[in-house]
Amino acid sequence: MESAAASAFLRSVMGRLFLVLEKEYNKHKGLAHETQSIQQDLRMIAAAMDDRLRALGRRDRPAVARLYSEEMLDLAHDIEDCVDRFTHRLRCKQRAGGGGGKAAAFVRKVAHELKKVQSRSAFAEEIQRLKKRLREAHQRVTGVTPFPDSGGQPNGGSSATSRPPSSRAAARDPVGIEEPVEEILSLLDEVEGEPPQRRVISIVGFGGMGKTTLAREVFHSAQAKARFDCRAWVDAAGGSPECSDGMREIVRDVLRQVRPKEAMDVDGQQPEALLKEYLKDKRYLIVIDDIRMDEWNAVCSVFEDNRTCSRIILTTTIHSVANMCSHGNGYLYRMNTLSDEDSMKIAFPGFKSPELEQGSAALLGKCDGLPLALISVSDYLKSSSEPTGELCAKLCRNLGYHLKEKHGHDNFSDLRKVLLENYDSLSGYALTCFLYLGIFPSKRPIKRKVLIRRWLAEGYSRSDSLRSEHDVADENFNKLIDWNIIQPIITRNNSQVKTCRTYGIMHEFMLHKSLLQRFIATWSHDHPRFCGNVNNARHLSIHSGEPIESVFSAKDLSRVRSLTVFGDANGAISYVRKCKLVRVLDLEECNDLEDHHVKHICKLWHLKYLSLGSTISELPKCIEGLHCLETLDLRRTKIKFLPIEAIQLPHLTHLFGKVMLDKNDLQNENKMTNLKKFLSGNKSNLQTLAGFVTDGSKGGLLQLMCHMKKLKKVKIWCKQVANSTKYIHDLSQAIQEFIKVPMDRTSDRSLSLDSEGCCENFLCSLDLEPCSEGYKYDLRSLKLHGKLLLLPPFVTFLPGLTELCISLATLTHDLLSALINLRRLLYLKLITNQLEDFDIKHGAFPSLRRLCFVVQSLTSSLPTFQQGALPNLVSLQLLHQGLVGLSGIDIRYLKSLKEVTIDSNVTTQTRQDWERAAKNHPNRPRILFLKMAAEASDELGPYTMREKRKRCIAQPSSDGGLDSTLKKMRL
C-alpha cells in the first residue's frame, strides 16, 4: 500500500518535471536543422574554393588555398565528432536492472531523460562554436591577398583532365634504359604478314620515372631517323600559358618542325588542314610529351592512318589516358622502376664502399628506384665533400622535410613539383583517402577490399548523389591507381587490383603531410617517438616494438578514429577504451593482443571495423556491445566457435573466419528462438559470410542461411558426416535459396564450396529442386575445391555464371567438356595435379577473357586451341613447370590476346620460344614470368612476378591486369 502511494506521488511530481523537459526539448528541437545547416555551409565554402581553383588551373594553386583546404578538412572532422557524440547519447538505451521496484525504475528513466536534455544543450553550444570557427576560417582566407585573376578561363583544364607535369630534369647519361629503348624500337615496325598501319604507342608511369627520357632516346636514335620521312617532338605540358587553344598549338608545333615554311604562313588558314595534307603520303614519327585527353581528342584526327606504318608516341602519367589513346591497334608500355644496382649508379656516381652501401640502404629504399628521386638525392649529396653512409642516414631521417619546402640549395624542386601536383589534383574524400595510406608502413602490400571497408567505416566515401558509398570508395581507389599514385602488386582474375602499395618517395611525402595536418600519428623504428600530435590525431599507427604505454597513458585520445598495430603494441591496447569515437581497430598483426583485451574493445559503441589476429582464441558474448560494427574479421584468429550475439549485431555486414555457432548456444532454445526472430524480421544486414564449417548440426549456420536475405557472398567448409542424407538435403536447400533470384534480375552473388574432407563427388550429390515460377538459379562467381570427377549438376543451372575456379587432383576430360556449355563465362581458373588431354575447339568459350591453368605434375599435358576458339581471350596463364616450348599452342589464333604468363622455372629455350611467338603476334602481347616463392604470405600469394615484356595491346578499360595470386593448393 505504502509502495503504491509512493509511486503515485512520484508520478505526480514527475509529471510536472516532464512538462519542464518538454519545454527544454522544444528549445532544442531545431538541432537537426542546425546540424544540416553547418554541414551545408561547409560544403558551400569548399565548393566555392574548388570553383576558384578550377579557374586558376591546378598548376597555379596558391599555398593559401592548400592551407585553407587542410583547415576545412580539420573542421569537417570536428563537426563529424560532434554529431557522433550527440547521436550516441540519444541512441543509448537505459540500462536494465538496478532493483528497487517500479518506483526506482521510474526514477532511473527520468534521470536518463535528463541526461538527454543536457546532451542537447551541450550539443547546441558546440554547434555554435563550430559555426563561429567556420566563419572565422572563411574570413581569414578572404582577408589575405586575393588569388590572381585568371579571367575565368582554365589554364590547366578542369580537374577531370588536369595532370601532373612531366619532370624537366635533364637526363644525365640515362641508366638502365637500354632494354626499354629496344622494346620501343621493336614496336616501330609491323609484324611480318600484317598490313602497314598507323599505331599509337603510349608510355605511362608515375611522374619522374623517365618517360620523357625514354621517348627522347627513341626519337633521337639512328633507327628512328632512318625509318621515318619526317619527325616532330611536341611538349604538350610546355605550351604557352596565355594560349587558350593548346590543341592548335600542338598542331602548329608539329607543322613548324616538319614544314617550317607552311607554319609561318598560316594566317587565315587552318593549320590542321595543312598538316593533314602534308602527312598524307609520309611515314612520320610524332612524339607528344605529357599528353592530356582533351588534347588528344582534338588532334588525333589530324594524324590519319595513311597506311605507311607511321607511329605516334605519347607519354602520360594517367593509365586511362594511355588506354584511350592506344585503344584499338595501339600499344601500351608501362614504365618500371630501376634496379638496386642502377639506383646506386645514379645516386652515388663514382662512389662505392661497404660503409656507403650499408648507410644508404634505407635512403635508396625510400627512393624506390624512381630516377627523379635518385637524381635529387645525388644533387644533394654533391653539396658535401663526399657521400657517406652517415650523411645518407641523416638525409633519410629528414627527407620529408626536404620534400615539403625549399631548403638551402633546392635540389628537390623538380621532385617536389611532381609530388605536389599529384597532391593538388585530389580533393574531398579522394584527398582524405590518399592521406589515409600513410597509416601503413612503406612498401607494405595493402589489400584493396580491406582498404575500401576501412574507408567506408571511417565515413570517407559518403555521397550526396544517388551513388552508393561503396561506389564512391571504388572510384577513389581507382583514381589513385589510374594516376599511378599507388602501384598495383597483384591483380585478380577478374582484372580488379587485389593488393597495392605506394611508391617509397610518395609514401614519405604523404606521411609527412599527414603528420603535419595531425591526420596521423605514428610510432615506428623510423620515428622512435610519436610523430604528430597524439592529442589531436585522427589515426594512430604503431609498427614498432618500443615501449609506448607511458605515452598513451598521458594523452587525450578522444579524437582518435582508428588504431592500427603492426607487431607489438606494448600496453597501448589497454588504453583503447579512451578512444571513445574509434571506428576502426585493425589488430590482425598485433602480436601481444590477449583475449581479455577483447572485452574492453566490446565497449566501443562506435566501432565499425574490427580485425583480430592469431593470439585470440575466444570471442566474448559481450560483443553485443559493438552496436555499430560492420566488419568482423577473424580469419587470422584461433576462434572456432562464434557466440550468437555476434550474428545478432544489427549493422554487421561482413563476417570473415572459419567458425561454427557456439554449441551451448545451439542448445539454448530461448537464444535460438530470438536469433530466428531477428533473422526472420529482416533485421540482419549480413552480406558476407565467409565462412563457416558445417557438419550437419541441427540449427547451425547452414540452416540459418535461408533467413539471411541480404547475403551476397558465402563460403562453406563441408565435413564428412556418417548419415549424410539429411546433411545433403540441408546443404542443397541452403544453396538453392541462396542462388535463387527473380527472373528479371542479374545475380551479384558468389559461392565457395570446400569439400576436401568429404567423399569423392560429394558435391555431385547436391540435388536442387526445379526453380519456382518467376525465379531462376544464378550466380556471378563460383569456387569449388574437393574430390571431383564430374562437374556438379547444379552448375549447369547457372547460365549467368561469369567467374569459375575449380581446384582438384585430376581434371578429367568429361569435366572440361561440361565447362564449354558455360557460354557467358568471363574468367576461368583451373588448379590441378594432373590434366587429361583436351582440345578447345572452334566456338568454345565465346565470352572468356581470362584463362588460367595451374598444373602441379611435370608430366601433365596442356590443352590445345583450335582456330576460332576463345575469340575474346586477353590473358592466358600457363603455370606449369613441365611446359616444353609452345606445347602445341599457336597464340596467333587468339586475336585479342594481350598477355601470356608462364612459370619462371621453365627452360631458357621455352622462354625464348614464347618471346618469339609474342613478337610475331599482331598485338605484341607481353610475356610475364611467375616464380613460386618458398614461403608465401597470404597477401602476396605463392608466386612472385617478374615482367619480361611490358607492352600490350591497349583497351579503354582498366581490365589489363592478371591474376598473380595463384594459391598453392594442397591437392
VENGICOR-V741178 format. One record per backbone hydrogen bond with DSSP energy under -1.0 kcal/mol. NH is the residue of the N-H (numbers start at 1). CO is the residue of the C=O. If there is no record, write none. Layout:
{{NH;CO} {NH;CO}}
This chain:
{{5;1} {6;2} {7;3} {8;4} {9;5} {10;6} {11;7} {12;8} {13;9} {14;10} {15;11} {16;12} {17;13} {18;14} {19;15} {20;16} {21;17} {22;18} {23;19} {24;20} {25;21} {26;22} {27;23} {28;24} {31;28} {34;30} {35;31} {36;32} {37;33} {38;34} {39;35} {40;36} {41;37} {42;38} {43;39} {44;40} {45;41} {46;42} {47;43} {48;44} {49;45} {50;46} {51;47} {52;48} {53;49} {54;50} {55;51} {56;52} {57;53} {60;57} {61;58} {66;62} {67;63} {68;64} {69;65} {70;66} {71;67} {72;68} {73;69} {74;70} {75;71} {76;72} {77;73} {78;74} {79;75} {80;76} {81;77} {82;78} {83;79} {84;80} {85;81} {86;82} {87;83} {88;84} {89;85} {90;86} {91;87} {92;88} {105;101} {106;102} {107;103} {108;104} {109;105} {110;106} {111;107} {112;108} {113;109} {114;110} {115;111} {116;112} {117;113} {118;114} {119;115} {120;116} {121;117} {122;118} {123;119} {124;120} {125;121} {126;122} {127;123} {128;124} {129;125} {130;126} {131;127} {132;128} {133;129} {134;130} {135;131} {136;132} {137;133} {138;134} {139;135} {140;136} {141;137} {142;138} {143;139} {153;150} {161;158} {162;158} {181;177} {182;178} {183;179} {184;180} {185;181} {186;182} {187;184} {188;185} {194;191} {199;310} {201;312} {202;331} {203;314} {204;333} {205;316} {209;206} {214;210} {215;211} {216;212} {217;213} {218;214} {219;215} {220;216} {221;218} {225;221} {226;222} {227;223} {228;224} {229;283} {230;283} {232;285} {234;287} {236;289} {238;235} {243;240} {246;244} {249;245} {250;246} {251;247} {252;248} {253;249} {254;250} {255;251} {256;252} {257;253} {258;254} {259;255} {263;259} {264;260} {269;266} {274;270} {275;271} {276;272} {277;273} {278;274} {279;275} {282;279} {285;230} {286;311} {287;232} {288;313} {289;234} {291;315} {296;292} {297;293} {298;294} {299;295} {300;296} {302;299} {304;302} {306;304} {311;284} {312;199} {313;286} {314;201} {315;288} {316;203} {319;482} {322;318} {323;319} {324;320} {325;321} {326;322} {330;326} {331;200} {332;952} {333;202} {334;950} {335;204} {338;369} {343;339} {344;340} {345;341} {346;342} {347;343} {348;344} {351;348} {357;353} {358;354} {359;355} {360;356} {364;360} {365;361} {366;362} {367;363} {368;364} {370;367} {372;208} {374;370} {375;371} {376;372} {377;373} {378;374} {379;375} {380;376} {381;377} {382;378} {383;380} {384;381} {392;388} {393;389} {394;390} {395;391} {396;392} {397;393} {398;394} {402;398} {403;399} {404;400} {405;401} {411;409} {416;412} {417;413} {418;414} {419;415} {420;416} {421;417} {422;418} {423;419} {424;420} {425;421} {426;423} {430;427} {432;428} {433;429} {434;430} {435;431} {436;432} {437;434} {438;435} {439;436} {440;437} {444;441} {446;500} {448;498} {451;447} {452;448} {453;449} {454;450} {455;451} {456;452} {457;453} {458;454} {460;455} {472;468} {473;469} {474;470} {475;471} {476;472} {477;473} {478;474} {479;475} {480;476} {481;477} {482;478} {483;479} {484;481} {485;480} {486;480} {487;501} {489;499} {490;499} {492;496} {495;492} {498;490} {499;490} {500;446} {501;487} {507;503} {508;504} {509;505} {510;506} {511;507} {512;508} {513;509} {514;510} {515;511} {516;512} {517;513} {518;515} {519;514} {520;514} {521;539} {522;531} {523;541} {524;527} {531;522} {536;533} {537;533} {539;519} {540;562} {541;521} {542;564} {543;523} {552;548} {553;549} {555;552} {560;557} {561;538} {562;538} {563;584} {564;540} {565;586} {566;542} {567;589} {572;569} {575;572} {576;573} {578;575} {579;576} {580;578} {582;579} {583;561} {584;561} {585;609} {586;563} {587;611} {590;587} {591;567} {597;594} {601;597} {602;598} {603;600} {604;601} {605;603} {607;604} {608;583} {609;583} {610;631} {611;585} {612;633} {616;613} {623;620} {624;621} {625;622} {626;623} {627;625} {628;605} {629;626} {630;608} {631;608} {632;654} {633;610} {634;656} {637;634} {638;616} {642;660} {646;643} {648;644} {649;646} {653;630} {654;630} {655;688} {656;632} {657;690} {659;691} {660;640} {662;642} {666;662} {667;663} {668;665} {672;668} {673;669} {674;670} {675;671} {676;672} {677;673} {678;674} {679;675} {680;676} {681;677} {682;679} {683;678} {687;653} {688;653} {689;713} {690;655} {692;715} {693;659} {694;717} {700;697} {704;700} {705;701} {707;704} {708;705} {709;707} {711;708} {712;687} {713;687} {714;750} {715;689} {716;752} {717;692} {718;754} {719;694} {728;724} {729;725} {730;726} {731;727} {732;728} {733;729} {734;730} {735;731} {736;732} {737;733} {738;734} {739;735} {741;776} {743;774} {745;742} {750;712} {751;781} {752;714} {753;783} {754;716} {755;785} {758;755} {761;787} {762;759} {765;762} {766;763} {775;772} {776;741} {778;739} {780;749} {781;749} {782;803} {783;751} {784;805} {785;753} {786;807} {795;792} {796;793} {797;794} {798;795} {801;798} {802;780} {803;780} {804;827} {805;782} {806;829} {807;784} {808;831} {811;834} {816;812} {817;813} {818;814} {819;815} {821;818} {822;819} {823;821} {825;822} {826;802} {827;802} {828;850} {829;804} {830;852} {831;806} {832;854} {833;809} {834;809} {836;811} {840;864} {843;868} {844;841} {849;826} {850;826} {851;875} {852;828} {853;877} {854;830} {855;879} {856;832} {857;833} {864;838} {866;840} {869;866} {870;844} {873;870} {874;849} {875;849} {876;899} {877;851} {878;901} {879;853} {880;878} {883;880} {887;884} {889;886} {893;890} {894;891} {895;893} {897;894} {898;874} {899;874} {900;926} {901;876} {902;928} {904;930} {906;903} {911;907} {912;908} {913;909} {914;910} {915;911} {916;912} {917;913} {918;914} {919;915} {920;916} {921;918} {924;921} {926;898} {928;900} {929;946} {930;902} {931;944} {933;942} {941;937} {944;931} {946;929} {948;927} {949;927} {952;332} {971;969}}
